[in-house]
Amino acid sequence: MSDGSGVIDLSTILDRHPDKTIDDLVLNEPVFQDEKIHGSYYSFTPCIPFNEPLSKPVCKEAALCKKSADNKTYTQLGDQTNVQFVTSVNGRVHMEFTNTAGNISTSLNLICNASAQDTLAGKGMVNATLYDLDLVSPCCCVNGCLPGLSAGSILLIIFFSVLVCYFIAGVLYNKVVFDARGTALLPNYDFWASLPGLIKDGYFFFLSPCLGDQVGSRKYERL
């Protein structure tokens, strides 16, 4: 937010829809698909463009698409490349979309509800060139859906934190107890000094069945 109060992150909405996989995104399927609003069907995906229908797309690289009640007519209501976040005087945030032709505008109101399921609703068509929709979601709240750290990131943080503590404690111990200086300050210096060579030997040992006699550092003759 421009006032520094926090962030509205809609990109994490996909994580809240386990029925939508990465394969769906590769196929350009929308996250909200065929949401019925006043007799018409609306599709929407935040941040990522989609095509609809998939067989012969009419809505291409779209953010918003409308399908008629008889499933015959598709209208592109907005592109991912033509979108703006606007904050009103009362602090409400909405997204303004424009389609490729520039003749249709859509206002998507971000409705904060921390306990609601993600829902696409609203008035629908106001007139032939203007649409008004609501996106109700916890992700529409300020700091409502900030992405967290993955398990791998947490493990890396723990690993490097322990490694740093290990070196600091080892240096202090060697200095105080043994009055060590230079490289002798490092805990288990001989092991760390030999580690690159051990990694190299392991690398060549692993590749030797594939490279045969091409391994230049082979120390033993082939039988």
Secondary structure as GFF3:
##gff-version 3
##sequence-region A 1 223
A	DSSP	three_ten_helix	11	16	.	.	.	ID=ss1
A	DSSP	alpha_helix	22	26	.	.	.	ID=ss2
A	DSSP	beta_strand	32	37	.	.	.	ID=ss3
A	DSSP	beta_strand	40	44	.	.	.	ID=ss4
A	DSSP	beta_strand	50	52	.	.	.	ID=ss5
A	DSSP	beta_strand	59	67	.	.	.	ID=ss6
A	DSSP	beta_strand	74	79	.	.	.	ID=ss7
A	DSSP	beta_strand	83	87	.	.	.	ID=ss8
A	DSSP	beta_strand	93	98	.	.	.	ID=ss9
A	DSSP	beta_strand	105	112	.	.	.	ID=ss10
A	DSSP	beta_strand	119	127	.	.	.	ID=ss11
A	DSSP	beta_strand	130	137	.	.	.	ID=ss12
A	DSSP	three_ten_helix	138	140	.	.	.	ID=ss13
A	DSSP	alpha_helix	151	178	.	.	.	ID=ss14
A	DSSP	three_ten_helix	182	185	.	.	.	ID=ss15
A	DSSP	alpha_helix	189	211	.	.	.	ID=ss16
A	DSSP	three_ten_helix	212	214	.	.	.	ID=ss17
###
